[in-house]
Amino acid sequence: MRGILQGDRTLLSQAITLIESNLAGHFQLAQKVIEQCVPYSGNSLRIGITGVPGVGKSTFIEAFGRYLTALGHKVAVLAVDPSSEISGGSILGDKTRMEQLATDPNAFVRPSPSAGSLGGVARKTREIIILCEAAGFDIVLVETVGVGQSETAVHSMVDFFLLLMLSGAGDELQGIKRGIIEMCDAMVINKADGDNLSRAQAARVQYQNALHLFPLPPTGWVPRVGICSAINKTGIQQVWEMVDEHRRLLKGNGHFLLKRAQQQKYRMLETINQTLTDRFYLHAEVQQQMPLIEELLTHSKITSYQAASRLLDIYFSNPRRQEDPGK
């Protein structure tokens, strides 16, 4: 605990590995570490960054992160990599894509698999944020795997949500879910360089017009659209100024703390749901009967509702009977 508070990266990495572990014994120990770190957390600015595949998220994060460390900030990057639903494997390539930022003494880059850990992506990422804040990182960047379900989870744990886009607004807007656009606090068109610059400037106008179609959020913040070239390091300062303006506005009108409070409530409900789910699937008799009931279901001898009812009855008859998932 003391090592984390002193910013010891080795101990921080070990604590994060503990959080990501599948072993029930590690899970309990991880919760104790998190509880000790909570009083020292909450002082960072949390920024979620998402975008379509190929938009250049890693290049942008490296340029943005190095700009922030040059200003004297300590930056933690939590990059949730895609994991195979079949094998559970993860690419974990972000450290190789962010070589300069990964070696920056004021930055900490932590790629994490998006599957295969007790508690799920959303909960473990929130817990890792707590550890990074306790270790003294005052800006936390959370990169998502792309435009999809993970964005909703990330939006519920950050203060500012940034959507990276490419030029070609007409086609791009058709491919982006309305909900993602409604969630974002800003859209930034990346790769605005060379022949793309004029297209990016035109796309900026189209995106800004599209954002005006949505109702003004209760925070009073009007979502902005910017352009940048992460590879040429242009427009990065303007992105930070936009984020900082958003923070000052929300802290001034009270919505910054209100949003944090709402996220705490969301986290509580999510923790309840996840804990109940974990306990159900770790229940010894449920694990024993699951294959038998699945076999009956496969051969249409019972319905899906009957199968679920039987398993729930087994669990509620003795909800405390659990197995260690590490056995």
Secondary structure, 3 states (H helix, E strand, C coil): CHHHHCCCHHHHHHHHHHHHCCCHHHHHHHHHHHHHHHHHCCCCEEEEEEECCCCCHHHHHHHHHHHHHHCCCCEEEEEEECECCCCCCECCCHHHHCHHHHCCCCEEEEEEECCCCCCHHHHHHHHHHHHHHHCCCCEEEEECCCCCCHHHHHHCCCCEEEEEECCCHHHHHHHCCHHHHHHCCEEEECCCCCCHHHHHHHHHHHHHHHHCCCCCCCCCCCCEEEECECCCCECHHHHHHHHHHHHHHHHHHCHHHHHHHHHHHHHHHHHHHHHHHHHHHHEHHHHHHHHHHHHHHHCCCCCHHHHHHHHHHHHHHCCCCECCCCC
